[in-house]
Amino acid sequence: MDEKRLVNRLKKRDEGAFTELVMLHKTRVFNVCYRMLSNTAEAEDIAQDVFVRAFIAIRNFRGDSQLS
């Protein structure tokens, strides 16, 4: 999917777009969290928080860079 369309859907609070966002980036986000924390459970919690915060803040995303 085109990232710009995904961002537009996220800005409209499309829950399907949120699911797509998570599916596209969950491995990368989890791996970064795990490398920082060295704890699977904590990394999963923080990764989940990352996606929720991204969804909440997406309205401020200008698109000057890639979402990833």
SELUM-58410 format. One line per 2 residues: number of its first residue (from 0); for each residue y, z, x of N, C-alpha, C, O. Coordinates in steps of 0.02 Angstrom, whole numbers, plus 50000, padded with zeros to 5 digits. Layout:
<rs>
NUM	Y:Z:X:Y:Z:X:Y:Z:X:Y:Z:X; ... $
</rs>
This chain:
<rs>
0	49941:50000:50042:50000:50000:50000:50062:50000:50044:50062:50029:50098; 50113:49968:50020:50177:49965:50053:50209:50035:50053:50215:50067:50001 $
2	50228:50058:50112:50255:50126:50118:50318:50136:50076:50328:50190:50047; 50361:50086:50073:50422:50092:50034:50407:50103:49960:50440:50143:49927 $
4	50357:50068:49934:50338:50079:49864:50308:50148:49854:50320:50181:49803; 50269:50171:49903:50241:50238:49899:50297:50290:49897:50294:50337:49857 $
6	50346:50283:49940:50403:50330:49941:50439:50329:49874:50457:50381:49847; 50450:50270:49846:50484:50265:49781:50444:50300:49727:50472:50334:49684 $
8	50378:50292:49728:50336:50326:49679:50338:50402:49690:50338:50440:49641; 50339:50423:49752:50344:50495:49766:50410:50523:49741:50412:50578:49713 $
10	50463:50486:49749:50529:50508:49726:50531:50515:49650:50570:50553:49622; 50488:50476:49616:50483:50480:49543:50433:50534:49521:50418:50541:49462 $
12	50408:50572:49569:50361:50627:49558:50294:50603:49531:50263:50637:49490; 50272:50545:49553:50208:50516:49534:50152:50554:49569:50147:50551:49631 $
14	50111:50589:49531:50057:50629:49561:50005:50586:49595:49974:50607:49644; 49995:50525:49570:49948:50479:49603:49973:50460:49672:49933:50452:49718 $
16	50038:50453:49679:50068:50437:49744:50058:50496:49792:50046:50487:49852; 50063:50557:49766:50051:50616:49807:49979:50615:49833:49967:50630:49892 $
18	49932:50599:49790:49862:50595:49811:49854:50542:49865:49818:50554:49914; 49886:50485:49857:49882:50432:49908:49911:50456:49974:49883:50443:50027 $
20	49968:50491:49971:49999:50517:50031:49951:50563:50068:49942:50557:50129; 49920:50608:50032:49873:50655:50063:49814:50617:50093:49794:50631:50150 $
22	49786:50570:50056:49728:50533:50081:49745:50493:50144:49704:50488:50190; 49804:50466:50147:49825:50425:50204:49836:50467:50267:49823:50444:50323 $
24	49861:50528:50259:49884:50567:50317:49849:50633:50328:49867:50670:50374; 49800:50650:50287:49770:50717:50291:49736:50731:50359:49742:50786:50386 $
26	49703:50682:50386:49668:50693:50449:49718:50705:50505:49709:50752:50545; 49770:50665:50510:49819:50673:50562:49855:50741:50556:49865:50776:50606 $
28	49875:50758:50495:49911:50821:50485:49866:50880:50502:49886:50927:50537; 49804:50878:50478:49758:50933:50493:49747:50939:50568:49748:50994:50595 $
30	49736:50883:50602:49724:50885:50674:49782:50916:50713:49771:50954:50759; 49843:50898:50695:49901:50928:50727:49903:51003:50715:49914:51042:50761 $
32	49891:51023:50653:49891:51095:50637:49836:51131:50674:49846:51186:50700; 49777:51101:50677:49721:51133:50711:49735:51140:50786:49719:51192:50816 $
34	49764:51089:50816:49780:51094:50888:49830:51150:50902:49828:51182:50954; 49874:51162:50854:49924:51214:50864:49895:51284:50851:49915:51332:50883 $
36	49848:51289:50804:49824:51354:50782:49754:51373:50806:49738:51432:50810; 49714:51323:50821:49643:51334:50842:49604:51375:50791:49560:51414:50809 $
38	49621:51367:50727:49587:51403:50674:49583:51356:50614:49634:51335:50587; 49522:51340:50593:49512:51291:50540:49545:51312:50474:49580:51273:50443 $
40	49533:51373:50453:49560:51397:50389:49637:51396:50389:49668:51374:50341; 49666:51421:50442:49739:51421:50447:49767:51350:50449:49818:51335:50419 $
42	49733:51306:50486:49755:51237:50491:49753:51203:50422:49798:51165:50405; 49701:51217:50383:49696:51189:50316:49753:51214:50271:49783:51175:50234 $
44	49768:51279:50276:49822:51308:50236:49890:51277:50254:49929:51259:50211; 49903:51271:50318:49966:51244:50341:49971:51170:50324:50024:51146:50303 $
46	49917:51133:50331:49917:51062:50314:49933:51053:50240:49972:51008:50222; 49904:51094:50198:49919:51091:50126:49993:51105:50114:50025:51070:50074 $
48	50020:51154:50148:50090:51171:50141:50135:51113:50164:50187:51100:50133; 50115:51078:50216:50153:51021:50241:50160:50969:50186:50215:50943:50175 $
50	50106:50953:50151:50108:50902:50099:50150:50925:50039:50187:50885:50011; 50144:50987:50020:50184:51012:49964:50258:51009:49981:50299:50988:49940 $
52	50275:51031:50042:50345:51029:50063:50372:50958:50069:50430:50944:50053; 50329:50912:50092:50350:50842:50096:50363:50814:50026:50411:50777:50016 $
54	50320:50831:49979:50329:50807:49910:50393:50834:49880:50429:50799:49845; 50408:50897:49893:50469:50928:49867:50531:50896:49899:50581:50885:49865 $
56	50528:50883:49963:50587:50858:50000:50594:50782:50001:50642:50756:50030; 50547:50746:49971:50547:50673:49976:50612:50642:49949:50631:50588:49972 $
58	50645:50675:49903:50707:50647:49875:50761:50638:49928:50807:50599:49920; 50755:50675:49983:50804:50670:50038:50784:50620:50091:50822:50608:50138 $
60	50725:50590:50084:50701:50542:50134:50740:50477:50126:50738:50446:50073; 50775:50456:50178:50818:50397:50175:50781:50333:50192:50804:50278:50176 $
62	50724:50338:50223:50686:50279:50241:50708:50248:50306:50690:50190:50321; 50746:50283:50347:50768:50258:50413:50711:50257:50462:50716:50224:50514 $
64	50658:50292:50447:50599:50295:50491:50537:50290:50446:50542:50289:50385; 50479:50286:50478:50417:50285:50439:50403:50353:50411:50420:50404:50442 $
66	50373:50354:50354:50354:50417:50323:50306:50457:50366:50310:50518:50370; 50261:50422:50398:50212:50457:50440:50245:50490:50499:50211:50521:50540 $
</rs>
